[in-house]
Amino acid sequence: MVAPRKALVIGVTGITGNNIARELLANDWTVYGLSRKPGQEIEGVHHIYADVMKTSDLHEKVADLGITHLFYCTWSRQATEAENCLVNKAMLANTLDTVNAKTPLEHALLITGLKHYLGPFEDYAKNPAETPFRESQGRLPGQNFYYDQEDALFEGAEKYGYSWSVHRPHTMIGYALGNVMNMGVTLALYATMCKETGKPFVFPGSVEQYNGVTDVTDARIMAKHAVWSSTAPQARNQAFNTVNGEVFRWRQLWTSIAAYFGLENPGHPGEVLPLEPRMADADEVWAGIVAKHGLKDMKASELASWWHTDADLGRTSETFADMSKSREMGFLEYQTTLRSFTDLFDRLRGENIIP
């Protein structure tokens, strides 16, 4: 008989944490979800509100819970990569010390991403690793807060004796509202505004991204992979790429997304046309759409992350990851990428977020 498993999901209101919490519940885990403030609550999750940098508050709320598995799915963006390294390593180290204070963890899982291979925001994709990205590739030169987070995870494992896993997803596609890294919802708003205003649904990124091979990560695949790596003996103390398992070209997918919204793909405009400056009046435009269609009263700026989508689609380097390591260890889940987007769009319509 399997001993009771108690999970603590840090960042439960985000795309990753939200989907991991739901997958854990579906597998009969006891789930605690921590966030700094109330957000999208999940039925069945014991929600906790605390700041992982406030030691006394965190200790009071989680030290006595008897957590067996930690799922760390959050980060804090700072002005420089040096500050990113300092703050994000401290956040994770503080969490690990608190959770292990009275009852040692069995396993700790850390979500990072493909900036492990692409480099940090300050040097993003300037000297990336060779594709396909493989977990066996070493770290890039220079500072990267993902590396510092990994070091905190490894140091904690030496100190407390838990096993660990690290996951490196690509752009996450899934349901979450108010998330700062949310391409799927961002494109849904962009397409809707193009439809309502009669403007062309122009691809905002580079010609290299438009024509090149890439991939994404469905949040549901991420959740299944996380639960698997936290329980499969062969996955202990390993790092894993987590992507859908399908590669695509944006010129193909853009046409399909356009068709979903009754739009056409006008082709690449021949230059990068980032969304952030073009969406300066998005809140005003979106307010009109909300009123016209009786949508949930939310601002475009609360739903979309223009800057993050610009960063992903503006890359000039090829970006996709290999999943062979996971396949060889027994994780065989797969997700069609178009369905990642259309399932999300269907849900946004069903919940009255988009018309």
Contacts in CASP RR format, 6 or more apart in sequence:
PFRMAT RR
TARGET T0000
AUTHOR 0000-0000-0000
METHOD contacts of the structure
MODEL  1
MVAPRKALVIGVTGITGNNIARELLANDWTVYGLSRKPGQEIEGVHHIYA
DVMKTSDLHEKVADLGITHLFYCTWSRQATEAENCLVNKAMLANTLDTVN
AKTPLEHALLITGLKHYLGPFEDYAKNPAETPFRESQGRLPGQNFYYDQE
DALFEGAEKYGYSWSVHRPHTMIGYALGNVMNMGVTLALYATMCKETGKP
FVFPGSVEQYNGVTDVTDARIMAKHAVWSSTAPQARNQAFNTVNGEVFRW
RQLWTSIAAYFGLENPGHPGEVLPLEPRMADADEVWAGIVAKHGLKDMKA
SELASWWHTDADLGRTSETFADMSKSREMGFLEYQTTLRSFTDLFDRLRG
ENIIP
3 68 0 8 1.000
4 30 0 8 1.000
4 68 0 8 1.000
5 29 0 8 1.000
5 30 0 8 1.000
5 68 0 8 1.000
5 69 0 8 1.000
6 29 0 8 1.000
6 30 0 8 1.000
6 31 0 8 1.000
6 32 0 8 1.000
6 65 0 8 1.000
6 66 0 8 1.000
6 67 0 8 1.000
6 68 0 8 1.000
6 69 0 8 1.000
7 21 0 8 1.000
7 24 0 8 1.000
7 29 0 8 1.000
7 30 0 8 1.000
7 31 0 8 1.000
7 32 0 8 1.000
7 67 0 8 1.000
7 68 0 8 1.000
7 69 0 8 1.000
7 70 0 8 1.000
7 71 0 8 1.000
8 32 0 8 1.000
8 33 0 8 1.000
8 34 0 8 1.000
8 62 0 8 1.000
8 65 0 8 1.000
8 67 0 8 1.000
8 69 0 8 1.000
8 70 0 8 1.000
8 71 0 8 1.000
8 99 0 8 1.000
9 17 0 8 1.000
9 20 0 8 1.000
9 21 0 8 1.000
9 24 0 8 1.000
9 31 0 8 1.000
9 32 0 8 1.000
9 33 0 8 1.000
9 34 0 8 1.000
9 45 0 8 1.000
9 71 0 8 1.000
9 73 0 8 1.000
10 33 0 8 1.000
10 34 0 8 1.000
10 52 0 8 1.000
10 70 0 8 1.000
10 71 0 8 1.000
10 72 0 8 1.000
10 73 0 8 1.000
10 74 0 8 1.000
10 95 0 8 1.000
11 17 0 8 1.000
11 33 0 8 1.000
11 34 0 8 1.000
11 35 0 8 1.000
11 73 0 8 1.000
11 74 0 8 1.000
12 18 0 8 1.000
12 21 0 8 1.000
12 33 0 8 1.000
12 34 0 8 1.000
12 35 0 8 1.000
12 42 0 8 1.000
12 45 0 8 1.000
12 47 0 8 1.000
12 73 0 8 1.000
13 35 0 8 1.000
13 39 0 8 1.000
13 40 0 8 1.000
13 176 0 8 1.000
13 179 0 8 1.000
14 40 0 8 1.000
14 73 0 8 1.000
14 74 0 8 1.000
14 176 0 8 1.000
14 179 0 8 1.000
15 172 0 8 1.000
15 174 0 8 1.000
15 175 0 8 1.000
15 176 0 8 1.000
15 179 0 8 1.000
15 181 0 8 1.000
15 182 0 8 1.000
15 219 0 8 1.000
16 73 0 8 1.000
16 111 0 8 1.000
16 169 0 8 1.000
16 172 0 8 1.000
16 219 0 8 1.000
16 222 0 8 1.000
16 223 0 8 1.000
17 71 0 8 1.000
17 73 0 8 1.000
17 223 0 8 1.000
18 40 0 8 1.000
18 42 0 8 1.000
18 175 0 8 1.000
18 176 0 8 1.000
18 219 0 8 1.000
19 174 0 8 1.000
19 175 0 8 1.000
19 219 0 8 1.000
19 220 0 8 1.000
19 222 0 8 1.000
19 223 0 8 1.000
20 71 0 8 1.000
20 73 0 8 1.000
20 222 0 8 1.000
20 223 0 8 1.000
20 226 0 8 1.000
20 227 0 8 1.000
21 31 0 8 1.000
21 33 0 8 1.000
21 42 0 8 1.000
21 45 0 8 1.000
22 42 0 8 1.000
22 223 0 8 1.000
23 220 0 8 1.000
23 223 0 8 1.000
23 224 0 8 1.000
23 226 0 8 1.000
23 227 0 8 1.000
24 31 0 8 1.000
24 71 0 8 1.000
24 223 0 8 1.000
24 227 0 8 1.000
25 31 0 8 1.000
25 42 0 8 1.000
25 44 0 8 1.000
25 45 0 8 1.000
27 227 0 8 1.000
29 69 0 8 1.000
30 46 0 8 1.000
31 44 0 8 1.000
31 45 0 8 1.000
31 46 0 8 1.000
32 45 0 8 1.000
32 46 0 8 1.000
32 47 0 8 1.000
32 48 0 8 1.000
32 62 0 8 1.000
32 65 0 8 1.000
32 67 0 8 1.000
33 45 0 8 1.000
33 46 0 8 1.000
33 47 0 8 1.000
33 48 0 8 1.000
34 47 0 8 1.000
34 48 0 8 1.000
34 49 0 8 1.000
34 50 0 8 1.000
34 52 0 8 1.000
34 61 0 8 1.000
34 62 0 8 1.000
35 47 0 8 1.000
35 48 0 8 1.000
35 49 0 8 1.000
36 49 0 8 1.000
36 50 0 8 1.000
36 51 0 8 1.000
37 49 0 8 1.000
38 47 0 8 1.000
38 49 0 8 1.000
40 176 0 8 1.000
40 177 0 8 1.000
41 47 0 8 1.000
48 61 0 8 1.000
48 62 0 8 1.000
50 57 0 8 1.000
50 58 0 8 1.000
50 61 0 8 1.000
50 62 0 8 1.000
51 57 0 8 1.000
51 58 0 8 1.000
52 58 0 8 1.000
52 74 0 8 1.000
52 91 0 8 1.000
52 94 0 8 1.000
52 95 0 8 1.000
53 87 0 8 1.000
53 90 0 8 1.000
53 91 0 8 1.000
53 94 0 8 1.000
55 94 0 8 1.000
55 98 0 8 1.000
58 94 0 8 1.000
58 95 0 8 1.000
58 98 0 8 1.000
59 98 0 8 1.000
59 101 0 8 1.000
62 98 0 8 1.000
62 99 0 8 1.000
63 98 0 8 1.000
63 99 0 8 1.000
63 101 0 8 1.000
63 102 0 8 1.000
64 102 0 8 1.000
66 102 0 8 1.000
66 103 0 8 1.000
67 99 0 8 1.000
67 103 0 8 1.000
67 105 0 8 1.000
68 103 0 8 1.000
68 105 0 8 1.000
68 106 0 8 1.000
68 107 0 8 1.000
69 105 0 8 1.000
69 106 0 8 1.000
69 107 0 8 1.000
69 108 0 8 1.000
69 109 0 8 1.000
69 230 0 8 1.000
70 95 0 8 1.000
70 96 0 8 1.000
70 99 0 8 1.000
70 105 0 8 1.000
70 107 0 8 1.000
70 108 0 8 1.000
70 109 0 8 1.000
71 109 0 8 1.000
71 111 0 8 1.000
71 226 0 8 1.000
71 230 0 8 1.000
72 92 0 8 1.000
72 95 0 8 1.000
72 108 0 8 1.000
72 109 0 8 1.000
72 110 0 8 1.000
72 111 0 8 1.000
73 111 0 8 1.000
74 91 0 8 1.000
75 84 0 8 1.000
75 88 0 8 1.000
75 91 0 8 1.000
75 145 0 8 1.000
75 149 0 8 1.000
76 84 0 8 1.000
76 87 0 8 1.000
76 88 0 8 1.000
76 91 0 8 1.000
77 84 0 8 1.000
77 121 0 8 1.000
77 180 0 8 1.000
78 84 0 8 1.000
78 86 0 8 1.000
78 87 0 8 1.000
80 122 0 8 1.000
81 120 0 8 1.000
81 121 0 8 1.000
81 122 0 8 1.000
81 143 0 8 1.000
81 144 0 8 1.000
81 145 0 8 1.000
82 143 0 8 1.000
84 120 0 8 1.000
84 121 0 8 1.000
84 143 0 8 1.000
84 145 0 8 1.000
85 143 0 8 1.000
85 144 0 8 1.000
85 145 0 8 1.000
85 147 0 8 1.000
85 148 0 8 1.000
86 148 0 8 1.000
87 145 0 8 1.000
88 145 0 8 1.000
88 148 0 8 1.000
88 149 0 8 1.000
89 145 0 8 1.000
89 148 0 8 1.000
89 149 0 8 1.000
89 151 0 8 1.000
89 152 0 8 1.000
92 110 0 8 1.000
92 149 0 8 1.000
92 152 0 8 1.000
92 153 0 8 1.000
93 152 0 8 1.000
93 155 0 8 1.000
93 156 0 8 1.000
96 105 0 8 1.000
96 108 0 8 1.000
96 152 0 8 1.000
96 153 0 8 1.000
96 156 0 8 1.000
96 160 0 8 1.000
99 105 0 8 1.000
100 156 0 8 1.000
100 159 0 8 1.000
100 160 0 8 1.000
100 162 0 8 1.000
104 160 0 8 1.000
104 161 0 8 1.000
104 162 0 8 1.000
105 160 0 8 1.000
105 161 0 8 1.000
105 162 0 8 1.000
106 162 0 8 1.000
106 163 0 8 1.000
107 162 0 8 1.000
107 163 0 8 1.000
107 164 0 8 1.000
107 165 0 8 1.000
107 230 0 8 1.000
107 231 0 8 1.000
107 236 0 8 1.000
108 153 0 8 1.000
108 156 0 8 1.000
108 157 0 8 1.000
108 162 0 8 1.000
108 163 0 8 1.000
108 164 0 8 1.000
109 164 0 8 1.000
109 165 0 8 1.000
109 166 0 8 1.000
109 167 0 8 1.000
109 226 0 8 1.000
109 229 0 8 1.000
109 230 0 8 1.000
110 149 0 8 1.000
110 150 0 8 1.000
110 153 0 8 1.000
110 164 0 8 1.000
110 165 0 8 1.000
110 166 0 8 1.000
110 167 0 8 1.000
111 167 0 8 1.000
111 169 0 8 1.000
111 222 0 8 1.000
111 226 0 8 1.000
112 146 0 8 1.000
112 149 0 8 1.000
112 150 0 8 1.000
112 166 0 8 1.000
112 167 0 8 1.000
112 168 0 8 1.000
113 146 0 8 1.000
113 167 0 8 1.000
113 168 0 8 1.000
113 169 0 8 1.000
113 170 0 8 1.000
114 133 0 8 1.000
114 168 0 8 1.000
114 169 0 8 1.000
114 170 0 8 1.000
114 241 0 8 1.000
114 319 0 8 1.000
114 321 0 8 1.000
115 121 0 8 1.000
115 124 0 8 1.000
115 144 0 8 1.000
115 146 0 8 1.000
116 133 0 8 1.000
116 139 0 8 1.000
116 144 0 8 1.000
116 146 0 8 1.000
116 147 0 8 1.000
116 168 0 8 1.000
117 128 0 8 1.000
117 129 0 8 1.000
117 133 0 8 1.000
117 137 0 8 1.000
117 140 0 8 1.000
117 168 0 8 1.000
117 321 0 8 1.000
118 124 0 8 1.000
118 125 0 8 1.000
118 128 0 8 1.000
118 129 0 8 1.000
118 315 0 8 1.000
118 317 0 8 1.000
118 319 0 8 1.000
119 125 0 8 1.000
119 126 0 8 1.000
119 127 0 8 1.000
119 128 0 8 1.000
119 140 0 8 1.000
119 144 0 8 1.000
120 143 0 8 1.000
120 144 0 8 1.000
120 145 0 8 1.000
121 311 0 8 1.000
123 142 0 8 1.000
124 311 0 8 1.000
124 315 0 8 1.000
125 315 0 8 1.000
125 316 0 8 1.000
125 317 0 8 1.000
125 319 0 8 1.000
127 140 0 8 1.000
128 140 0 8 1.000
128 317 0 8 1.000
128 319 0 8 1.000
129 137 0 8 1.000
129 138 0 8 1.000
129 140 0 8 1.000
130 137 0 8 1.000
131 213 0 8 1.000
131 318 0 8 1.000
131 319 0 8 1.000
131 320 0 8 1.000
132 320 0 8 1.000
132 321 0 8 1.000
132 322 0 8 1.000
133 168 0 8 1.000
133 241 0 8 1.000
133 319 0 8 1.000
133 320 0 8 1.000
133 321 0 8 1.000
133 322 0 8 1.000
134 241 0 8 1.000
134 321 0 8 1.000
134 322 0 8 1.000
134 324 0 8 1.000
134 325 0 8 1.000
135 168 0 8 1.000
135 238 0 8 1.000
135 239 0 8 1.000
135 240 0 8 1.000
135 241 0 8 1.000
135 325 0 8 1.000
139 147 0 8 1.000
150 166 0 8 1.000
150 239 0 8 1.000
153 164 0 8 1.000
153 166 0 8 1.000
154 164 0 8 1.000
156 162 0 8 1.000
157 163 0 8 1.000
157 164 0 8 1.000
157 237 0 8 1.000
163 236 0 8 1.000
163 237 0 8 1.000
164 236 0 8 1.000
164 237 0 8 1.000
165 226 0 8 1.000
165 229 0 8 1.000
165 230 0 8 1.000
165 235 0 8 1.000
165 236 0 8 1.000
165 237 0 8 1.000
165 238 0 8 1.000
165 239 0 8 1.000
165 240 0 8 1.000
166 238 0 8 1.000
166 239 0 8 1.000
166 240 0 8 1.000
167 222 0 8 1.000
167 225 0 8 1.000
167 226 0 8 1.000
167 229 0 8 1.000
167 239 0 8 1.000
167 240 0 8 1.000
167 241 0 8 1.000
167 242 0 8 1.000
168 239 0 8 1.000
168 240 0 8 1.000
168 241 0 8 1.000
168 242 0 8 1.000
168 321 0 8 1.000
169 217 0 8 1.000
169 222 0 8 1.000
169 241 0 8 1.000
169 242 0 8 1.000
169 243 0 8 1.000
170 214 0 8 1.000
170 215 0 8 1.000
170 216 0 8 1.000
170 217 0 8 1.000
170 242 0 8 1.000
170 243 0 8 1.000
170 319 0 8 1.000
170 320 0 8 1.000
170 321 0 8 1.000
171 183 0 8 1.000
171 216 0 8 1.000
171 217 0 8 1.000
171 312 0 8 1.000
172 181 0 8 1.000
172 182 0 8 1.000
172 183 0 8 1.000
172 216 0 8 1.000
172 217 0 8 1.000
172 219 0 8 1.000
172 222 0 8 1.000
173 183 0 8 1.000
173 184 0 8 1.000
173 216 0 8 1.000
173 217 0 8 1.000
173 218 0 8 1.000
173 219 0 8 1.000
173 337 0 8 1.000
173 340 0 8 1.000
173 341 0 8 1.000
173 344 0 8 1.000
174 182 0 8 1.000
174 184 0 8 1.000
174 218 0 8 1.000
174 219 0 8 1.000
174 220 0 8 1.000
174 340 0 8 1.000
174 344 0 8 1.000
175 219 0 8 1.000
175 344 0 8 1.000
175 347 0 8 1.000
175 348 0 8 1.000
176 182 0 8 1.000
176 185 0 8 1.000
176 219 0 8 1.000
177 185 0 8 1.000
177 298 0 8 1.000
177 302 0 8 1.000
177 303 0 8 1.000
177 353 0 8 1.000
178 302 0 8 1.000
178 303 0 8 1.000
179 185 0 8 1.000
179 305 0 8 1.000
180 305 0 8 1.000
180 308 0 8 1.000
181 305 0 8 1.000
181 308 0 8 1.000
182 303 0 8 1.000
182 304 0 8 1.000
182 305 0 8 1.000
182 308 0 8 1.000
183 216 0 8 1.000
183 305 0 8 1.000
183 308 0 8 1.000
183 309 0 8 1.000
183 312 0 8 1.000
184 341 0 8 1.000
184 344 0 8 1.000
185 303 0 8 1.000
185 304 0 8 1.000
185 305 0 8 1.000
185 344 0 8 1.000
185 348 0 8 1.000
185 353 0 8 1.000
186 275 0 8 1.000
186 303 0 8 1.000
186 304 0 8 1.000
186 305 0 8 1.000
186 306 0 8 1.000
186 308 0 8 1.000
186 309 0 8 1.000
187 257 0 8 1.000
187 309 0 8 1.000
187 341 0 8 1.000
188 344 0 8 1.000
188 345 0 8 1.000
188 348 0 8 1.000
188 353 0 8 1.000
188 354 0 8 1.000
189 282 0 8 1.000
189 286 0 8 1.000
189 300 0 8 1.000
189 303 0 8 1.000
189 304 0 8 1.000
189 354 0 8 1.000
190 201 0 8 1.000
190 275 0 8 1.000
190 279 0 8 1.000
190 304 0 8 1.000
191 201 0 8 1.000
191 257 0 8 1.000
191 258 0 8 1.000
191 260 0 8 1.000
191 261 0 8 1.000
191 263 0 8 1.000
192 261 0 8 1.000
192 289 0 8 1.000
192 354 0 8 1.000
192 355 0 8 1.000
193 199 0 8 1.000
193 282 0 8 1.000
193 285 0 8 1.000
193 286 0 8 1.000
193 289 0 8 1.000
193 300 0 8 1.000
194 200 0 8 1.000
194 201 0 8 1.000
194 261 0 8 1.000
194 263 0 8 1.000
195 201 0 8 1.000
195 261 0 8 1.000
195 262 0 8 1.000
195 263 0 8 1.000
196 285 0 8 1.000
196 289 0 8 1.000
196 292 0 8 1.000
197 285 0 8 1.000
200 264 0 8 1.000
200 266 0 8 1.000
201 254 0 8 1.000
201 258 0 8 1.000
201 261 0 8 1.000
201 263 0 8 1.000
201 264 0 8 1.000
201 265 0 8 1.000
201 266 0 8 1.000
202 266 0 8 1.000
202 267 0 8 1.000
202 269 0 8 1.000
202 273 0 8 1.000
203 210 0 8 1.000
203 250 0 8 1.000
203 251 0 8 1.000
203 254 0 8 1.000
203 265 0 8 1.000
203 267 0 8 1.000
203 268 0 8 1.000
203 269 0 8 1.000
203 313 0 8 1.000
204 272 0 8 1.000
204 273 0 8 1.000
204 274 0 8 1.000
204 275 0 8 1.000
204 278 0 8 1.000
204 309 0 8 1.000
204 310 0 8 1.000
204 313 0 8 1.000
204 314 0 8 1.000
205 272 0 8 1.000
205 273 0 8 1.000
205 274 0 8 1.000
205 310 0 8 1.000
205 313 0 8 1.000
205 314 0 8 1.000
206 272 0 8 1.000
206 313 0 8 1.000
206 314 0 8 1.000
206 315 0 8 1.000
206 316 0 8 1.000
207 268 0 8 1.000
207 270 0 8 1.000
208 315 0 8 1.000
208 316 0 8 1.000
208 317 0 8 1.000
208 318 0 8 1.000
209 250 0 8 1.000
209 312 0 8 1.000
209 313 0 8 1.000
209 314 0 8 1.000
209 315 0 8 1.000
209 316 0 8 1.000
210 249 0 8 1.000
210 250 0 8 1.000
210 251 0 8 1.000
210 254 0 8 1.000
210 267 0 8 1.000
210 268 0 8 1.000
211 249 0 8 1.000
211 250 0 8 1.000
211 251 0 8 1.000
211 268 0 8 1.000
212 249 0 8 1.000
212 250 0 8 1.000
212 318 0 8 1.000
213 247 0 8 1.000
213 248 0 8 1.000
213 249 0 8 1.000
213 318 0 8 1.000
213 320 0 8 1.000
214 247 0 8 1.000
214 248 0 8 1.000
214 249 0 8 1.000
214 250 0 8 1.000
214 318 0 8 1.000
214 319 0 8 1.000
214 320 0 8 1.000
215 243 0 8 1.000
215 244 0 8 1.000
215 245 0 8 1.000
215 246 0 8 1.000
215 247 0 8 1.000
215 248 0 8 1.000
215 319 0 8 1.000
215 320 0 8 1.000
215 321 0 8 1.000
215 337 0 8 1.000
216 243 0 8 1.000
216 244 0 8 1.000
216 337 0 8 1.000
216 340 0 8 1.000
217 242 0 8 1.000
217 243 0 8 1.000
217 244 0 8 1.000
218 244 0 8 1.000
218 335 0 8 1.000
218 337 0 8 1.000
218 340 0 8 1.000
220 335 0 8 1.000
221 242 0 8 1.000
221 243 0 8 1.000
221 244 0 8 1.000
221 333 0 8 1.000
221 334 0 8 1.000
221 335 0 8 1.000
222 242 0 8 1.000
224 331 0 8 1.000
224 333 0 8 1.000
225 240 0 8 1.000
225 242 0 8 1.000
225 326 0 8 1.000
225 331 0 8 1.000
225 333 0 8 1.000
226 242 0 8 1.000
228 235 0 8 1.000
228 331 0 8 1.000
229 235 0 8 1.000
229 238 0 8 1.000
229 240 0 8 1.000
229 331 0 8 1.000
232 329 0 8 1.000
232 330 0 8 1.000
232 331 0 8 1.000
234 329 0 8 1.000
234 330 0 8 1.000
235 329 0 8 1.000
235 331 0 8 1.000
238 325 0 8 1.000
238 329 0 8 1.000
240 325 0 8 1.000
240 326 0 8 1.000
240 331 0 8 1.000
241 321 0 8 1.000
241 322 0 8 1.000
241 323 0 8 1.000
241 325 0 8 1.000
241 326 0 8 1.000
242 321 0 8 1.000
242 323 0 8 1.000
242 326 0 8 1.000
243 320 0 8 1.000
243 321 0 8 1.000
243 323 0 8 1.000
244 334 0 8 1.000
244 335 0 8 1.000
244 336 0 8 1.000
244 337 0 8 1.000
244 340 0 8 1.000
245 323 0 8 1.000
245 334 0 8 1.000
245 335 0 8 1.000
246 334 0 8 1.000
246 335 0 8 1.000
246 336 0 8 1.000
246 337 0 8 1.000
247 320 0 8 1.000
248 337 0 8 1.000
250 313 0 8 1.000
251 265 0 8 1.000
251 267 0 8 1.000
251 268 0 8 1.000
253 337 0 8 1.000
253 338 0 8 1.000
253 341 0 8 1.000
254 265 0 8 1.000
254 267 0 8 1.000
255 265 0 8 1.000
256 338 0 8 1.000
256 341 0 8 1.000
257 341 0 8 1.000
258 264 0 8 1.000
258 265 0 8 1.000
260 341 0 8 1.000
260 342 0 8 1.000
260 345 0 8 1.000
261 345 0 8 1.000
272 314 0 8 1.000
274 306 0 8 1.000
274 310 0 8 1.000
274 314 0 8 1.000
275 306 0 8 1.000
275 309 0 8 1.000
275 310 0 8 1.000
276 306 0 8 1.000
276 307 0 8 1.000
276 310 0 8 1.000
279 300 0 8 1.000
279 304 0 8 1.000
279 306 0 8 1.000
282 300 0 8 1.000
282 301 0 8 1.000
282 304 0 8 1.000
282 306 0 8 1.000
283 299 0 8 1.000
283 300 0 8 1.000
283 301 0 8 1.000
285 300 0 8 1.000
286 299 0 8 1.000
286 300 0 8 1.000
286 303 0 8 1.000
287 299 0 8 1.000
289 295 0 8 1.000
289 355 0 8 1.000
290 296 0 8 1.000
290 297 0 8 1.000
290 298 0 8 1.000
292 355 0 8 1.000
293 355 0 8 1.000
294 352 0 8 1.000
295 352 0 8 1.000
295 353 0 8 1.000
295 354 0 8 1.000
295 355 0 8 1.000
296 351 0 8 1.000
296 352 0 8 1.000
296 353 0 8 1.000
298 353 0 8 1.000
303 353 0 8 1.000
345 354 0 8 1.000
348 354 0 8 1.000
349 355 0 8 1.000
END
